[in-house]
Amino acid sequence: MSPESQPSEALPSRRRRAPRGGRHRGDESFLLPPGSPTLVLAVPGPARPAAAEPAAELARLVELEHTGQPARVGYLEGEEANLRTVLAGLRPDPDDPDELAAVVVPLSTGPDPALDAALDDAVRAATAGGPPHAVAAEPLGPHPLIAEALHDRLADAGLARADRIRLMTMVTAASGVIVATPGDATAVRQAEVTGVLLASRLAAPVFTASLNDEASVKAAAEQLRAAGATSIALAPHVVGPEPDTDRVPSAAATVGCAYSAPLGAHPAVARLAALRYVEALSMALAD
């Protein structure tokens, strides 16, 4: 069984799952002892207002709702709050140079070769000339929590029922959805996992497409109409800080459909960031 299906078993032996306790604890909360490595969210692209707000809010949610430890934000491009600079400022205790200082969680909904390479370069640069003091976690998706967040964003926009079991109808609800993801055909195939999970939640057809390819979005819309969808919605398969987010309105306009907001600082995304942190930390401690 995969780590996603058994998150509690991904915990290292010196950590323990936190009991749920009031409004400041979520379904995937972890109590981490003082001195645990800092969780750093790696944001695609440079620091810019559209990226800073969701990234900062996600860091706050992870910190308050899940780990109880400070979380930082580092950008993979540009000089401001660059990931390399952030990691350089998180050097381990001089008295224990082998201690892990940071776990870097990429704010990406799925594997991305360019982003993964930039992240690995930043981690290597931070640990050059000594033992690794930072490790990189896996991307956030694919994972059922991504489908949950997409569903909620569609519901927020009036494009899906918030409760998939409730028999109430909505005149604005879409009868088919395009999950639009950054990247090429490989990224689209990876996002299909999320598309299948979302289709199950919505009880409606879902096809995936590339935000970077107008023909891909048109093809997905044609498939949905062939499947009987009379109204289509586009669900951005992005967290929000990614530069590709700017392509969402034009991608929706290409096929004349409405679209929902990016995932943003959704609680499910914060839970996933905490989970990826714990998985990566478990592997590092096991090595």
N, C-alpha and C positions, 0 to 999 in steps of 0.2 A: 504494500500500500504506500502511496506517495506521501511525502512530508506534508503536502497541503491537506490531505485528508486526516492527518493526525498531528496537528500543530503542537499539542502538549508534549508529544514524544520527542519533538525537536529540541526541547530545552536541555541545556547542559546540566550535569548533575548538581552543580553548585547554585543553580537557579531554581526557583519554584514558581509554579503558576499562581497568579494572584487570585484570591477569592473575589467574587464580584461584590463591590461594596459601595452602593450609592451612585450618584450621578457622575462621579469622576472615574468610573471604571467600566470598561466595555467587555464584550464577549471574549476578546483575545488580549486581555491585559496581563502584564508580567511585572512582578516585583523584582527589580534589579538592585543588588547591593551597591553601596557607595563605592566609587572607584571603577565601576564598569566602564568599558570603552564608550566613547561618545558616538552616538548615532549621527551620521552626517548624510543629509539628503543631497544627492548629486543631481543638479538641475541642468537639463539640456539647454544649450545656447547661453547667451550672456545675461547679466543682470539687467532687467528692465521692469518697469512698473507692472506690466501684465503678468510677469513671471514671479515677481517678488511677493505679491500678496498671497496667492495660493500656496506657494512654497513655505512662507513664514507661518501661515495658518496651519498647514499640515504638520510642521515641526512642533507647533504649540500643542496640537491634538495628540501627537505621539507622546510628547513629554508629559502632558497632564492626564491623558486617558489610559496610557498603556505602560510606559516604562518607568515613569517617575524620575528619569534622568534627563539632563539637558540634551537637546537636539540642535544641531547646527545645519546651515544651508551653504552649499558651495556650488558655484556655477562652472560649467565645463568650458565656457568661452569667455573672453574678455578679461579685463584686469580687476574689476570690482568683485570682491568676495569670491575670487577664483578658487576652485576646489584645491589646487595645489597649495595656495597660500593658507587656506583654512587648515589643511592637513599638517602643514609645516608648523602651525601654531599649536598643534596637539601632540607634541612630542611626549613620549612616555617619561615616567619618573626616572631621573638620572641614576637613582639607586637601584632601579630595576629596568634596565634598557630592553629586556626581552618582553616586557609587558605590552600587551596590545592596547593602543591608544584610541583607535577609531574603527568603526565599521561603516562603510559607505554604501548606502542604499540608493540605487538609481531611480529617479522619478520617471520611469518609463513603463508603459503597459505591456511591453513584450520585448524580447531580444531585438537589439538593433546593432548591427556590426560596427557602424561608425561610432555610436555612443559607447558601446562596450569597449572599443579600442581606446577612446579618449579617457574613459574611466580607468582602465588598466594602466595607461600611461601615467595618469595623475597619481595613482597608488604606488606605482614603481618609483616615480620621482620622489615621493615623500619618504620612501624607505631605502633610497639609494645609500650605499656605504655602511649599512648596518642591518640588523634583523628587521623583518617586517613589523611595522608598528601600526599598519592599517590593512584591512582586507575589504574586498568588494563583495557585496551581496548579489543575489540574483535579481532580475527585473521583477516588478510587481506582478505581472501576469505572464501567462494566462492563469486565471484563478476564478472560482465562483464568486468571490467578492467583487471582482470587476464587473461581472454581469449584474450583480445586485446594485452596484452604484450606477451603471448605465440605466437600469430600469427606473431607479429613483429620479435620475435627471430627466428622463422622458416624461415621467409622471409630473415632475415639477413644471414642465413646459406644457402640460395638458395633452401630451401625445400618447399617453398610456395610462391604464388604470393603476393606481397605487397599490391596490389589493388585487392580485391576480385571481383570487378565489371568489371575490364578491361578484355577484351577477349583475351589477349595475353597469350601464353602458355610458359612454362618453362620446358626444358627437365629434369631438376633436381628436379622439384616439386614432392613431394610425393603424392600418390593417397590414402594414409591412414596414420593416425597418432596415436601413443600411447602416452597418457598423463601419465607419470610415476611420481607417488607421493610417498613421504616417508610414512611409517606407514603400518598398517594392512588392513584387508578387510573393516573395518569401514572407514578408511581414503580414500580408493579407492572409496567407495560409495559416500562420500562427494565430491570427485574430479569429479565425473560424471557430476555434475552441470556445471563445467567448460568445461568438454568434450563436452557436448551438445552445449554450446555457441560457442566453437571453431569450431565444425562441421558445425554450421550454417555460420560462417564466411568463412570457407574454401570450403564449398559445397563438403565435402568429409567425409567419415566415420572416426570416432574417438572413440577409446576405451581406458579405463583407466586401469592402472596396478600399482602394488606396486614395488617400487625400491628395497624393502627388500626381494622380493620373485621372484626368477628366473622363477618359474613355472607360476606365474601371468603374467609376461611379455611375455612368450611364448604363453600363452592362448590368450592374446590380439592380438598378431601377427597372430595367426591362425584364429581368428574371422575376422580380417581385410582381410586376403586372401580369406576367405570364402565369404566375402562381395564384392570381386572383386578387391581389392587393389593389384596392381602389384609391387608397390614400397612403402616402409614404412619408416616413420621418427619417432623418439622418441623425445617428447617435455618434458623436465624436469619441473615438477610442483614444483619447488623450487626457492627461491630467490637467493641463492648462498652461504650464510654463513653457512647453515646447514651442519653438517658432512655427511649427506646422499648424498650430492652432489657428493662425491667421487665415488659413485656407478654408476653414469650415464654412463661412457664409457663401463663398463662391462655389464650393462643391455642392451645397444644397441648392443654390440658384441654378446650377447646371441642369438639374432634373426637376426644378420647380417644386421643391418640398420644404417643409418646415424642419427645424433642427433644434436639438436640445443643447444645453450648456455642457462644457467640458466637465470631467469628473470633479476637478477642483479639490477643495478641502472636505471631501466626503468622509464620514467616519470609517467606511469600509476601506478606503485608501490608507487612512492612518493605521488601521488594524493590520493591513498587509505590510506596510513599512515596518511595523514592529515585529511582525512575524518573520520577514526576510532578515531583519537584524539578528533575531535569535537563531535562525537557521545557520547564518554565516558564522556567528559567534560559536555555535556548537561545533561546527566543522573545524574552526581554527583551534579550539581548545582540544579537539580530538587528535590533531596532528602532532 
